[in-house]
Every structure is written in structure tokens, then in C-alpha cells.
Amino acid sequence: MATIRSSWVSIALFGFVAAAFGVLGADYWALFAGLGAFGISALTVAQHHQHRTVALMYLARPKRLTTLFAQVATTVVVSWAVAALSGMTALVKDGGNTYVHTLTVVPIMAIFGASVAALVRRSSWLLFGLAVWFVVVEGMVGHLDWELPISSYLDAARGDPWGLEVFIAWAVAALAVSVAFLGRDLSAD
């Protein structure tokens, strides 16, 4: 993440977009902070698979579980920092309630994004799939009322404790599935 210029550009872009939407309101910022956390974590983990650097990483660190958890931890820290900085506009505009709740749930979104990226392994497929999922399934069909990942993230960012519990369950399930499939062969990608 630190050595690839496109990662820095993506992180800066996510932060700028989230801050810009924070001027409109804290709920808009919360949405884009979550999407930014998902994007940062998905791009970070998936880039290792796309560029085949994951094979070198697993040769250097054969314990894949440790490597996955290190990637997840890195994306959590970076996503939280970007959200905290970009949220200053929302904090000034609407006060701290949504800001605090969003900073609580953004690390969970980073865990979810990194876990799903470890499964899908292609950032373009993952980001396109998220966009279609969010617009069609959760937005048009579910009207953001179903207990699906993005809907529960938004509920948790608004301070709903049930939404937080549901979203934690989604993140834990995604992490468990990615851990279960971590040992699959890398050359079959």
C-alpha cells in the first residue's frame, strides 16, 4: 500500500470525496467513508493477487493466516485514519454523533472489504459487484431496509445497535469464509 502510487491516489480520492460529501451532511459522509473503507481494503488486498505479489509474500511468510490478518489490520488502520480526517467536514456541519458512530463502524467495513477481497481476488470485479449489489439489491429491491451488509453499515453509522451487531456478523462471516479458503492454490487464479 505504501509503495504503489495508485494506492495513494485512491486513498486521497476516497478521502476527498468523503470530505466533500460531508459538507452536505453527516449521513452522506458516513456512506462515502464506508465505501472508501471498502475500496481501500479491497484494492489493497486484491492488488496482491492481481499483480501476483501474493505468491512472493506467501513465500516470505508461509503462514497465510498471519499474512491475511496483517493485511486486514493495515487496511483497518488506514481506513480509520482516512475516515477520521475526511469526517472533519461532517463533524463541523452536523456535530459529533454520526461522526463517532461512523468511526466505530468503519474498521468493521475495512475487515469486511479485505475479507471479501481475499475471496474474490479481483478488485474490478469486486468494486463493480459492490456497486451493482448496492444499487440493485439493497437500494432498488430492498429499499435499504433489509439486514444486508451496506444497509446494516448505514444503520450502524446512524447509531443503531442492532445494525452494528448485524454488520459485525456480516464481517465475521466474510472473514471466516476467507480464512477457510485461504489455502486454495494461487496459480489457479
Protein Blocks (a to p, Z undefined) as FASTA:
>chain_A
ZZpmklmmmmmmmmmmmmmmmmnomklmmmmmmmmmmmmmmmmmmmmmmnommmmmmmmm
mclmlmmmmmmmmmmmmmmmmmmmmmmmmmmmnojmlmmmmmmmmmmmmmmmmmmmmmno
paklmmmmmmmmmmmmmmmmnnomaccfklmmmmmmnopaklmmmmmmmmmmmmmmmmmm
mmpcfklZZ
